[in-house]
Amino acid sequence: MIATVHMNMSSVLGRNKRATLPICLFAASLGMFVMAFVAPAPALDAPRANAKAESQTLPIFKDPRAALRAGLESYHSGDAATSVAALRYAAESGEPLAQWKLGRMYADGDGVIRDDAKAYEYFSQIVDHYADDEPDPRERSMAASAFVAVGVYLREGVPSAKIKPDLDRAFDLFRYAATYFRNADAQYNLARMYLEGAGVKKNVRQGVNWLELAARKGHPQAQAMLGRLIFTGEAGGEPERARGLMYLTLARDAAGGPPDQWIVELHAKALSAASEADRKAAVTMLEGYLRERN
């Protein structure tokens, strides 16, 4: 089925492409490419950053790969201005990793002034590229994160960057990355669309199925949402408070920083509503779950 989805993706993306706007988990060296990717989230503000990166004179490089290597080396050494110039040269020559790195830098305001339009453009270039080409195994995570990033932009829309919401295409991008790349972020976002009925007919059972796949990969947000649905019985059937509390506990322990405060609050609410027997059963389930994973 996954192969079929991949074969059909070119037509899906071709049918849904929009005019590209002018120019959102951890980066590594060129040899390792990308070790992990954070769930992309569009940057909506624009604090002051290193503006020199925008006006750096473009140096001459031997080839795009040399520019990519120079850009990554400059980035890791803290020289954002040189990094952007080199990465831009490589990106314009079709190096996907350079496009991804620039997309993340502009989305996060990392060494440059935040610019969602530029981030969206660079991520979109990767999506367009892998609509037709099979990614190298080392590039799969990077490609998947770009699909998710564009999907998030299109689901939410960013008026300041002139990015209009397009729920249909966002759904297609999440579904492709969730099935072909088996990406946990994509599975979580796809589950949300099914649960909310956004871009697709509301289907709680489908949403829960996708949440379970992402939760098994250790995705904290998926674990928290799945735990709440199971705890309250909204996942279907009778409430399973111990099992729901187990997932919420996993999510709380993995939560990081203010953006995940909602996870902490969900866990606290469920813990308060649970009986002593529910809590003990949840601990037993959690111990068994962790033993199986280890």
C-alpha positions in Angstrom: 0.0 0.0 0.0 2.8 2.3 0.9 4.4 1.8 -2.5 1.1 2.7 -4.2 0.9 5.8 -2.1 4.4 6.8 -3.3 3.5 6.1 -6.9 0.5 8.3 -6.7 2.1 11.2 -4.8 3.5 12.9 -7.9 0.0 13.4 -9.3 -1.4 14.4 -5.9 1.2 17.1 -5.4 1.1 18.1 -9.0 -2.6 18.6 -8.7 -2.3 20.6 -5.5 0.7 22.7 -6.1 0.3 26.4 -5.4 2.3 29.3 -6.7 5.5 29.2 -4.6 5.8 32.1 -2.2 8.9 34.4 -2.4 11.6 33.5 -0.5 8.6 24.3 11.1 13.4 16.4 16.3 18.9 18.6 15.7 21.4 19.0 12.7 24.7 17.1 12.2 27.7 17.0 10.0 27.5 16.3 6.2 28.7 12.7 6.7 25.8 11.9 9.0 23.4 14.4 7.4 20.6 14.8 9.9 20.4 12.8 13.1 17.0 13.8 14.2 14.3 16.4 13.5 12.0 18.3 15.7 8.4 18.6 15.0 8.3 21.7 12.7 6.3 24.7 13.8 6.0 27.9 11.8 7.6 31.0 13.4 5.1 33.8 13.7 7.2 36.5 15.1 10.4 38.3 13.9 12.8 39.3 16.6 16.1 41.0 15.6 18.8 38.5 14.5 22.0 38.6 12.6 21.0 40.7 9.6 24.6 40.3 8.2 23.5 36.8 7.0 21.1 38.5 4.6 23.6 40.7 2.9 26.7 38.5 2.9 28.5 38.5 -0.5 28.2 35.1 -2.1 31.6 33.4 -2.3 32.8 31.1 -5.0 32.6 27.4 -4.3 34.0 24.4 -6.2 30.6 22.7 -6.5 27.3 22.6 -4.6 28.4 19.8 -2.3 31.5 21.8 -1.3 29.2 24.8 -0.6 27.0 22.6 1.5 30.0 21.3 3.5 31.3 24.8 4.0 27.8 26.1 5.1 27.4 23.3 7.7 30.9 23.9 9.0 30.3 27.6 9.3 27.0 27.1 11.0 28.5 24.8 13.7 31.3 27.3 14.2 28.8 30.0 14.9 29.4 32.0 11.7 25.8 32.4 10.5 26.6 35.0 7.8 29.0 32.7 5.9 26.8 29.7 6.6 23.7 31.3 4.9 25.7 32.4 1.9 27.1 28.9 1.4 23.9 27.1 2.1 22.0 29.4 -0.3 24.4 28.5 -3.1 24.0 24.8 -2.4 20.2 25.1 -2.1 19.9 27.0 -5.4 21.9 24.1 -7.0 19.4 21.6 -5.7 21.0 20.2 -2.5 18.1 19.1 -0.4 20.0 19.2 2.9 20.9 22.9 2.3 17.2 23.6 1.5 16.2 21.9 4.7 18.8 23.6 6.9 17.8 27.1 5.5 14.2 26.3 6.0 14.8 25.5 9.7 17.0 28.5 10.2 14.4 30.9 8.8 11.5 29.1 10.6 13.3 29.3 13.9 15.1 32.6 13.5 18.4 30.7 14.0 21.2 33.1 12.9 18.8 35.0 10.6 15.7 37.1 10.9 12.7 34.8 11.1 10.9 34.6 7.8 8.1 32.2 7.3 7.8 32.9 3.6 11.4 31.9 3.0 11.1 28.8 5.3 8.0 27.8 3.4 9.7 28.2 0.1 12.8 26.1 1.0 10.6 23.3 2.6 8.4 23.3 -0.5 11.4 22.8 -2.8 12.1 19.6 -0.9 8.5 18.4 -1.1 8.5 19.1 -4.9 11.8 17.2 -5.3 10.7 14.1 -3.4 7.3 14.0 -5.1 9.1 12.3 -8.0 12.4 11.0 -6.6 13.1 8.3 -4.0 15.1 9.8 -1.2 18.4 8.3 -0.1 17.9 6.3 3.2 19.9 9.0 5.0 17.6 11.7 3.7 14.2 10.1 4.6 13.9 11.8 8.0 14.8 15.1 6.5 12.3 14.7 3.6 9.6 13.7 6.0 10.1 16.7 8.2 9.9 19.0 5.2 6.5 17.4 4.2 5.3 17.9 7.8 6.6 21.5 7.9 4.7 22.5 4.7 1.6 20.7 6.0 1.7 22.7 9.2 2.0 25.9 7.3 -0.9 25.0 5.0 -3.1 23.8 7.8 -2.7 26.9 9.9 -1.9 29.5 7.3 0.4 32.5 8.0 -1.2 35.8 6.9 2.0 37.7 7.6 3.8 35.5 5.1 0.9 35.4 2.7 0.5 31.7 3.2 -3.2 30.8 2.9 -4.7 27.8 4.6 -5.1 24.8 2.3 -6.5 21.9 4.4 -6.8 19.5 1.5 -3.2 19.7 0.6 -2.1 19.7 4.2 -4.0 16.5 4.7 -2.4 14.9 1.6 1.1 15.9 2.8 0.6 14.5 6.3 -0.9 11.3 4.9 2.0 10.7 2.5 4.6 11.3 5.2 2.7 9.2 7.7 2.4 6.2 5.3 5.4 6.3 3.1 8.0 7.7 5.6 6.1 6.4 8.6 7.0 9.7 10.3 5.6 10.1 13.9 5.1 13.8 13.5 3.1 13.3 10.3 1.0 10.5 12.0 0.2 12.8 14.9 -0.8 15.7 12.6 -2.9 13.3 10.4 -4.6 12.0 13.6 -5.5 15.6 14.6 -7.1 16.2 11.2 -9.2 13.1 11.5 -10.2 13.9 15.1 -11.1 17.5 14.2 -12.6 16.8 10.8 -10.2 19.3 9.2 -9.6 18.6 5.5 -11.3 15.3 5.8 -14.5 13.8 7.3 -14.3 13.5 11.0 -13.3 9.9 12.0 -12.4 9.3 15.6 -11.4 5.6 15.0 -8.9 6.6 12.2 -7.6 9.4 14.4 -7.0 7.0 17.3 -5.3 4.5 15.0 -2.8 7.1 13.8 -2.2 8.3 17.4 -1.4 4.8 18.4 1.2 4.4 15.7 2.9 7.7 16.7 2.6 6.9 20.4 4.4 3.6 19.9 7.3 5.6 18.4 7.5 7.7 21.6 5.8 10.8 20.3 4.8 12.7 23.5 2.0 14.8 22.0 0.4 11.6 20.5 0.8 9.8 23.8 -0.9 12.6 25.6 -3.8 12.9 23.2 -4.3 9.2 23.0 -4.1 8.9 26.8 -6.8 11.5 27.3 -9.1 9.8 24.7 -8.7 6.4 26.3 -9.1 7.8 29.8 -12.4 9.5 29.0 -13.7 6.8 26.7 -13.7 9.1 23.7 -11.5 6.7 21.9 -14.5 4.3 21.7 -15.9 1.9 24.2 -15.7 2.2 28.0 -13.2 4.5 29.6 -9.9 2.7 30.4 -8.5 4.9 33.1 -5.4 2.9 34.0 -4.3 2.6 30.4 -5.1 6.2 29.6 -3.1 7.3 32.7 -0.2 5.2 31.6 0.0 7.0 28.2 -0.4 10.4 29.9 2.4 9.5 32.3 4.7 8.6 29.4 3.9 11.9 27.7 4.4 13.9 30.9 7.8 12.4 31.5 8.9 13.2 27.9 7.4 16.7 27.8 9.8 19.5 27.4 9.4 23.1 28.2 6.4 25.6 28.1 5.0 24.4 24.7 4.1 21.1 26.3 2.5 22.6 29.4 -0.9 21.2 28.2 0.5 17.7 28.5 1.4 18.4 32.2 -2.0 19.8 32.8 -3.8 16.8 31.1 -1.8 14.4 33.2 -2.5 16.3 36.5 -6.3 16.4 35.7 -6.4 12.7 34.9 -4.3 11.8 38.0 -6.7 13.8 40.2 -9.8 12.0 38.7 -8.3 8.5 38.9 -8.9 6.2 41.8 -6.1 4.7 43.8 -6.7 1.4 42.1 -6.5 3.1 38.7 -3.1 4.6 39.7 -1.7 1.4 40.8 -2.8 -0.4 37.7 -1.3 2.4 35.6 2.1 1.9 37.3 1.9 -1.8 36.6 1.1 -1.2 33.0 3.8 1.4 32.6 6.4 -1.0 34.0 5.3 -3.7 31.6 5.3 -1.2 28.7 8.8 -0.1 29.4 10.1 -3.7 29.8 8.8 -4.6 26.4 10.4 -1.5 24.8 13.7 -2.2 26.5 
